[in-house]
Amino acid sequence: GGAPSLAPSYWLADQRTATGELRTLRLEDGTLLSLNTHTAVDIDYAGAQRVIVLHQGEISVETGHQDPRPLLVRTEDGRLRPLGTRFLVRREAGGTRLEVLQASVAAMPHNSGDEQVLREGQQVLMNANGLGEVGTVPAGADAWT
């Protein structure tokens, strides 16, 4: 029966890519944000924090340094706080996949007060209740960028 339906958050998102489309944005703070195919994000720089919300798909983030406010990447599974870095975030069936390519990123699941720092070359699957086992980022993980 027809095409799979897309969540309203996909259509309402600030930035989205269609299937097969890639897009790279340079945000006002100098952050380089790449959207993989079929990805939807909201960008909210209005408040005390810079927030990128990933609804669907995968993003690559290379943080800019022209803004003193903390940068957060949020998904429904939790939040990621980059510590001057380049990293990938992908929505998967089981949660949110974080792959750290440079420096480190602190991950905090929604229902857990524990923040865990992942370092360069590490990856983890985060769901709302916690973090999975830390593994190694596969070679070429960011080849799509």
N, CA, C and O of each residue as an XYZ file, in Angstrom:
580
protein
N       0.750     -1.221      0.000
C       0.000      0.000      0.000
C       0.781      1.271      0.000
O       0.837      1.940      1.032
N       1.395      1.650     -1.106
C       1.959      2.998     -1.248
C       3.276      3.187     -0.522
O       3.858      2.235     -0.003
N       3.732      4.411     -0.494
C       5.019      4.743      0.127
C       4.897      4.689      1.642
O       3.820      4.937      2.182
N       5.991      4.366      2.338
C       5.946      4.385      3.806
C       5.667      5.803      4.296
O       6.187      6.774      3.747
N       4.858      5.907      5.314
C       4.517      7.241      5.797
C       5.669      7.805      6.602
O       6.384      7.072      7.286
N       5.842      9.097      6.516
C       6.913      9.754      7.238
C       6.335     10.456      8.448
O       5.230     10.995      8.397
N       7.084     10.449      9.531
C       6.635     11.116     10.747
C       6.440     12.608     10.469
O       7.160     13.193      9.660
N       5.455     13.225     11.149
C       5.254     14.668     10.983
C       6.529     15.454     11.260
O       6.759     16.495     10.644
N       7.368     14.965     12.187
C       8.598     15.687     12.520
C       9.517     15.800     11.313
O      10.317     16.731     11.220
N       9.401     14.843     10.382
C      10.225     14.914      9.175
C       9.790     16.108      8.329
O      10.625     16.891      7.877
N       8.490     16.245      8.117
C       7.988     17.325      7.260
C       8.125     18.690      7.921
O       8.259     19.699      7.228
N       8.092     18.739      9.256
C       8.145     20.008      9.962
C       9.576     20.446     10.278
O       9.800     21.541     10.793
N      10.530     19.588      9.966
C      11.913     19.879     10.342
C      12.454     21.099      9.600
O      12.039     21.396      8.480
N      13.395     21.803     10.250
C      14.037     22.980      9.653
C      14.796     22.601      8.379
O      14.736     23.306      7.372
N      15.503     21.486      8.444
C      16.326     21.036      7.323
C      16.047     19.563      7.116
O      16.019     18.787      8.071
N      15.841     19.176      5.864
C      15.666     17.752      5.602
C      16.200     17.411      4.221
O      16.238     18.256      3.327
N      16.615     16.151      4.062
C      17.087     15.682      2.765
C      16.167     14.558      2.316
O      15.663     13.782      3.128
N      15.960     14.486      1.024
C      15.187     13.393      0.441
C      16.080     12.165      0.308
O      17.294     12.253      0.492
N      15.491     11.042     -0.004
C      16.261      9.833     -0.235
C      17.242     10.074     -1.389
O      16.858     10.550     -2.457
N      18.496      9.740     -1.154
C      19.513      9.920     -2.178
C      20.152     11.296     -2.191
O      21.081     11.542     -2.961
N      19.666     12.195     -1.349
C      20.196     13.565     -1.319
C      21.110     13.751     -0.117
O      20.820     13.265      0.976
N      22.208     14.456     -0.325
C      23.112     14.826      0.766
C      23.176     16.347      0.803
O      23.092     16.999     -0.237
N      23.325     16.914      2.000
C      23.430     18.364      2.092
C      24.399     18.721      3.207
O      24.422     18.070      4.252
N      25.197     19.755      2.982
C      26.097     20.255      4.012
C      25.775     21.716      4.278
O      25.655     22.517      3.351
N      25.637     22.054      5.555
C      25.313     23.414      5.975
C      26.439     23.964      6.827
O      27.024     23.245      7.637
N      26.740     25.236      6.643
C      27.679     25.905      7.546
C      26.819     26.772      8.464
O      26.220     27.750      8.016
N      26.757     26.415      9.745
C      25.915     27.146     10.679
C      26.585     28.448     11.110
O      27.765     28.663     10.837
N      25.836     29.306     11.779
C      26.327     30.661     12.069
C      27.550     30.669     12.991
O      28.306     31.641     13.008
N      27.746     29.599     13.749
C      28.902     29.538     14.656
C      30.108     28.892     13.992
O      31.142     28.694     14.630
N      29.977     28.559     12.696
C      31.082     27.920     11.993
C      30.991     26.405     11.991
O      31.802     25.740     11.347
N      30.007     25.843     12.707
C      29.824     24.389     12.720
C      29.445     23.904     11.327
O      28.608     24.501     10.649
N      30.080     22.806     10.913
C      29.769     22.188      9.626
C      28.847     21.004      9.904
O      29.229     20.052     10.585
N      27.626     21.075      9.366
C      26.621     20.034      9.605
C      26.286     19.381      8.279
O      25.782     20.036      7.367
N      26.569     18.071      8.172
C      26.233     17.334      6.948
C      25.072     16.399      7.228
O      25.063     15.684      8.230
N      24.079     16.412      6.323
C      22.921     15.530      6.433
C      23.063     14.415      5.418
O      23.246     14.667      4.227
N      22.979     13.185      5.889
C      22.997     12.029      5.004
C      21.624     11.918      4.347
O      20.739     12.733      4.605
N      21.453     10.917      3.506
C      20.189     10.712      2.820
C      19.031     10.555      3.808
O      19.195      9.951      4.868
N      17.882     11.087      3.468
C      16.639     10.915      4.210
C      16.800     11.259      5.697
O      16.538     10.439      6.577
N      17.235     12.479      5.941
C      17.555     12.944      7.290
C      16.762     14.209      7.586
O      16.536     15.035      6.702
N      16.341     14.352      8.846
C      15.595     15.547      9.252
C      16.151     16.076     10.567
O      16.281     15.330     11.538
N      16.480     17.376     10.596
C      17.006     18.010     11.804
C      16.328     19.354     12.043
O      15.863     20.014     11.115
N      16.289     19.734     13.306
C      15.919     21.089     13.692
C      17.157     21.754     14.274
O      17.951     21.109     14.959
N      17.319     23.041     14.001
C      18.462     23.791     14.505
C      17.916     24.955     15.325
O      17.205     25.816     14.807
N      18.257     24.969     16.610
C      17.738     26.002     17.501
C      18.896     26.692     18.207
O      19.471     26.165     19.160
N      19.222     27.883     17.717
C      20.327     28.636     18.293
C      19.817     29.855     19.061
O      20.575     30.787     19.332
N      18.517     29.843     19.413
C      17.915     31.038     20.006
C      18.222     31.188     21.494
O      18.281     32.307     22.004
N      18.417     30.071     22.193
C      18.519     30.119     23.644
C      19.937     30.171     24.169
O      20.856     30.620     23.483
N      20.102     29.705     25.399
C      21.397     29.744     26.069
C      22.331     28.655     25.548
O      23.532     28.668     25.816
N      21.757     27.709     24.797
C      22.549     26.634     24.210
C      22.291     26.584     22.712
O      21.241     27.008     22.230
N      23.262     26.062     21.993
C      23.060     25.765     20.573
C      22.583     24.319     20.511
O      23.262     23.419     21.004
N      21.419     24.093     19.909
C      20.839     22.748     19.921
C      20.534     22.285     18.500
O      19.891     22.993     17.724
N      21.003     21.096     18.179
C      20.644     20.431     16.926
C      19.825     19.204     17.314
O      20.296     18.359     18.074
N      18.602     19.102     16.797
C      17.734     17.965     17.105
C      17.683     17.057     15.882
O      17.258     17.475     14.805
N      18.120     15.807     16.058
C      18.080     14.832     14.968
C      16.818     13.991     15.105
O      16.692     13.199     16.039
N      15.881     14.163     14.171
C      14.625     13.411     14.205
C      14.771     12.058     13.520
O      14.171     11.066     13.934
N      15.575     12.038     12.470
C      15.604     10.876     11.605
C      16.848     10.947     10.753
O      17.287     12.035     10.380
N      17.430      9.778     10.437
C      18.573      9.759      9.534
C      19.901      9.874     10.257
O      20.047      9.405     11.386
N      20.876     10.505      9.598
C      22.254     10.554     10.109
C      22.870     11.904      9.797
O      22.682     12.453      8.712
N      23.607     12.431     10.761
C      24.328     13.681     10.549
C      25.798     13.514     10.906
O      26.176     12.676     11.725
N      26.610     14.341     10.260
C      28.018     14.487     10.621
C      28.177     15.905     11.140
O      27.718     16.854     10.505
N      28.824     16.055     12.290
C      28.996     17.372     12.898
C      30.473     17.650     13.098
O      31.192     16.851     13.697
N      30.920     18.795     12.588
C      32.277     19.268     12.853
C      32.094     20.607     13.553
O      31.710     21.595     12.928
N      32.371     20.635     14.850
C      31.972     21.788     15.652
C      32.769     23.031     15.316
O      33.977     22.974     15.085
N      32.067     24.164     15.292
C      32.695     25.468     15.101
C      33.015     26.070     16.456
O      32.496     25.618     17.476
N      33.854     27.073     16.473
C      34.312     27.629     17.747
C      34.021     29.120     17.848
O      34.665     29.831     18.619
N      33.045     29.597     17.063
C      32.782     31.031     17.048
C      31.613     31.401     17.955
O      30.978     32.438     17.765
N      31.328     30.552     18.942
C      30.188     30.796     19.817
C      30.488     30.144     21.160
O      30.765     28.945     21.209
N      30.437     30.914     22.266
C      30.790     30.362     23.572
C      29.712     29.448     24.158
O      29.992     28.706     25.099
N      28.486     29.484     23.623
C      27.416     28.669     24.202
C      27.651     27.186     23.942
O      28.175     26.821     22.890
N      27.272     26.330     24.883
C      27.448     24.891     24.662
C      26.601     24.412     23.483
O      25.495     24.898     23.250
N      27.151     23.450     22.750
C      26.451     22.837     21.629
C      25.947     21.469     22.076
O      26.704     20.678     22.640
N      24.663     21.190     21.825
C      24.087     19.895     22.159
C      23.431     19.309     20.923
O      22.826     20.029     20.128
N      23.553     17.993     20.765
C      22.782     17.275     19.756
C      21.787     16.412     20.520
O      22.174     15.603     21.363
N      20.497     16.589     20.220
C      19.462     15.833     20.921
C      18.755     14.878     19.962
O      18.528     15.196     18.794
N      18.413     13.698     20.487
C      17.480     12.800     19.808
C      16.483     12.364     20.871
O      16.606     12.750     22.034
N      15.508     11.572     20.485
C      14.541     11.139     21.499
C      15.187     10.200     22.518
O      14.587      9.891     23.547
N      16.410      9.749     22.233
C      17.103      8.842     23.154
C      17.937      9.566     24.197
O      18.269      8.990     25.233
N      18.278     10.810     23.939
C      19.123     11.506     24.898
C      19.847     12.657     24.239
O      19.440     13.156     23.189
N      20.952     13.077     24.887
C      21.666     14.220     24.335
C      23.159     13.937     24.272
O      23.698     13.152     25.052
N      23.811     14.595     23.323
C      25.247     14.438     23.120
C      25.875     15.817     23.222
O      25.384     16.787     22.645
N      26.971     15.885     23.968
C      27.634     17.170     24.182
C      29.059     17.073     23.644
O      29.929     16.496     24.297
N      29.304     17.632     22.459
C      30.644     17.526     21.880
C      31.652     18.376     22.631
O      31.346     19.484     23.073
N      32.856     17.844     22.769
C      33.940     18.564     23.428
C      34.976     18.905     22.358
O      36.092     18.385     22.371
N      34.593     19.780     21.438
C      35.485     20.223     20.363
C      35.841     19.099     19.427
O      36.897     18.490     19.598
N      35.016     18.791     18.443
C      35.154     17.489     17.822
C      34.458     17.353     16.483
O      33.780     18.264     16.009
N      34.649     16.180     15.888
C      33.939     15.774     14.678
C      33.332     14.401     14.965
O      34.023     13.492     15.426
N      32.042     14.262     14.690
C      31.379     13.003     15.050
C      30.155     12.772     14.178
O      29.659     13.683     13.516
N      29.680     11.529     14.193
C      28.489     11.123     13.446
C      27.401     10.727     14.434
O      27.678     10.103     15.458
N      26.161     11.092     14.120
C      25.012     10.673     14.921
C      23.985     10.098     13.960
O      23.648     10.728     12.958
N      23.482      8.894     14.264
C      22.542      8.220     13.369
C      21.400      7.613     14.165
O      21.625      6.937     15.169
N      20.175      7.855     13.717
C      19.006      7.193     14.315
C      18.923      5.786     13.752
O      18.935      5.586     12.537
N      18.838      4.802     14.660
C      18.664      3.408     14.263
C      17.437      2.863     14.966
O      16.868      3.516     15.840
N      17.035      1.664     14.579
C      15.856      1.050     15.191
C      16.026      0.938     16.709
O      15.080      1.146     17.468
N      17.255      0.604     17.140
C      17.476      0.374     18.562
C      17.868      1.602     19.365
O      18.080      1.508     20.574
N      17.967      2.751     18.711
C      18.367      3.942     19.454
C      19.159      4.905     18.593
O      18.933      5.013     17.387
N      20.093      5.603     19.227
C      20.919      6.603     18.550
C      22.364      6.138     18.555
O      22.933      5.881     19.616
N      22.956      6.028     17.380
C      24.352      5.597     17.248
C      25.261      6.822     17.211
O      25.061      7.733     16.408
N      26.261      6.832     18.090
C      27.264      7.894     18.118
C      28.599      7.310     17.685
O      29.036      6.287     18.213
N      29.250      7.963     16.719
C      30.585      7.553     16.293
C      31.499      8.776     16.377
O      31.280      9.770     15.684
N      32.520      8.697     17.226
C      33.404      9.839     17.450
C      34.625      9.725     16.541
O      35.386      8.760     16.617
N      34.796     10.734     15.677
C      35.900     10.706     14.716
C      37.098     11.496     15.210
O      38.234     11.198     14.838
N      36.858     12.502     16.044
C      37.939     13.357     16.551
C      37.583     13.816     17.941
O      36.407     14.034     18.234
N      38.574     13.970     18.813
C      38.382     14.484     20.172
C      37.392     13.608     20.934
O      37.550     12.387     20.934
N      36.373     14.185     21.586
C      35.464     13.362     22.376
C      34.080     13.985     22.461
O      33.898     15.174     22.201
N      33.101     13.152     22.834
C      31.703     13.573     22.954
C      31.143     12.940     24.220
O      31.347     11.751     24.467
N      30.435     13.736     25.022
C      29.780     13.209     26.226
C      28.342     12.840     25.880
O      27.604     13.661     25.335
N      27.940     11.611     26.193
C      26.603     11.110     25.879
C      25.794     10.952     27.155
O      26.282     10.388     28.134
N      24.555     11.448     27.154
C      23.683     11.298     28.320
C      22.296     10.841     27.898
O      21.539     11.615     27.311
N      21.953      9.576     28.195
C      20.611      9.083     27.879
C      19.542      9.846     28.669
O      19.803     10.354     29.759
N      18.328      9.916     28.094
C      17.247     10.673     28.715
C      16.933     10.240     30.148
O      16.758     11.079     31.032
N      16.863      8.923     30.372
C      16.393      8.440     31.673
C      17.533      8.095     32.618
O      17.350      7.362     33.589
N      18.714      8.635     32.322
C      19.877      8.329     33.149
C      20.605      9.624     33.442
O      20.765     10.461     32.554
N      21.045      9.797     34.665
C      21.779     11.003     35.016
C      23.251     10.881     34.696
O      24.020     11.819     34.901
N      23.646      9.717     34.189
C      25.071      9.468     33.966
C      25.505      9.915     32.585
O      24.936      9.498     31.577
N      26.513     10.761     32.547
C      27.090     11.187     31.282
C      28.367     10.397     31.078
O      29.202     10.312     31.978
N      28.520      9.820     29.900
C      29.727      9.045     29.607
C      30.453      9.688     28.442
O      29.841     10.028     27.429
N      31.756      9.853     28.588
C      32.547     10.483     27.533
C      33.133      9.411     26.620
O      33.809      8.488     27.073
N      32.858      9.554     25.318
C      33.441      8.666     24.320
C      34.556      9.391     23.603
O      34.433     10.570     23.269
N      35.639      8.683     23.369
C      36.817      9.305     22.782
C      36.944      8.948     21.304
O      36.214      8.115     20.768
N      37.889      9.605     20.685
C      38.165      9.400     19.265
C      38.249      7.918     18.921
O      38.958      7.165     19.589
N      37.523      7.492     17.874
C      37.574      6.103     17.432
C      36.592      5.197     18.139
O      36.527      4.007     17.829
N      35.817      5.729     19.093
C      34.843      4.909     19.815
C      33.425      5.169     19.299
O      33.107      6.261     18.827
N      32.586      4.136     19.404
C      31.184      4.280     19.050
C      30.323      3.585     20.096
O      30.778      2.675     20.790
N      29.069      4.028     20.198
C      28.152      3.421     21.156
C      26.724      3.607     20.651
O      26.434      4.551     19.917
N      25.837      2.699     21.050
C      24.413      2.843     20.762
C      23.733      3.303     22.046
O      23.827      2.642     23.080
N      23.048      4.442     21.972
C      22.366      5.007     23.138
C      20.870      4.864     22.956
O      20.323      5.237     21.918
N      20.198      4.311     23.986
C      18.754      4.439     24.002
C      18.370      5.238     25.237
O      19.241      5.635     26.011
N      17.083      5.477     25.432
C      16.656      6.395     26.488
C      17.104      5.932     27.866
O      17.246      6.747     28.778
N      17.332      4.618     28.028
C      17.647      4.084     29.357
C      19.134      3.879     29.618
O      19.532      3.588     30.746
N      19.944      4.027     28.597
C      21.362      3.817     28.855
C      22.178      3.675     27.587
O      21.679      3.833     26.473
N      23.458      3.368     27.795
C      24.397      3.212     26.694
C      24.767      1.746     26.559
O      24.915      1.030     27.548
N      24.912      1.316     25.312
C      25.361     -0.044     25.063
C      26.854     -0.175     25.267
O      27.504      0.716     25.814
N      27.383     -1.291     24.822
C      28.813     -1.539     24.942
C      29.576     -0.649     23.973
O      29.163     -0.476     22.826
N      30.673     -0.092     24.426
C      31.472      0.787     23.573
C      32.283     -0.063     22.600
O      32.965     -1.009     22.994
N      32.193      0.295     21.317
C      32.931     -0.429     20.295
C      33.850      0.507     19.529
O      34.095      1.642     19.937
N      34.354     -0.002     18.402
C      35.286      0.758     17.583
C      34.582      1.265     16.325
O      33.823      0.529     15.695
N      34.831      2.501     15.970
C      34.241      3.055     14.754
C      34.835      2.320     13.546
O      36.056      2.234     13.412
N      33.976      1.793     12.669
C      34.504      1.100     11.492
C      35.191      2.065     10.526
O      34.814      3.233     10.438
N      36.180      1.583      9.816
C      36.868      2.415      8.835
C      35.867      2.884      7.788
O      35.006      2.115      7.362
N      35.977      4.136      7.377
C      35.099      4.650      6.336
C      33.696      4.987      6.805
O      32.795      5.145      5.981
N      33.490      5.100      8.106
C      32.160      5.405      8.644
C      31.612      6.710      8.093
O      30.403      6.870      7.923
N      32.524      7.647      7.815
C      32.073      8.954      7.328
C      32.303      9.116      5.835
O      32.363     10.237      5.331
N      32.434      7.991      5.119
C      32.704      8.048      3.674
C      31.613      8.814      2.940
O      31.885      9.460      1.929
N      30.379      8.749      3.439
C      29.258      9.433      2.772
C      29.394     10.937      2.784
O      28.816     11.621      1.940
N      30.167     11.474      3.750
C      30.338     12.930      3.812
C      31.326     13.370      2.749
O      31.614     14.560      2.629
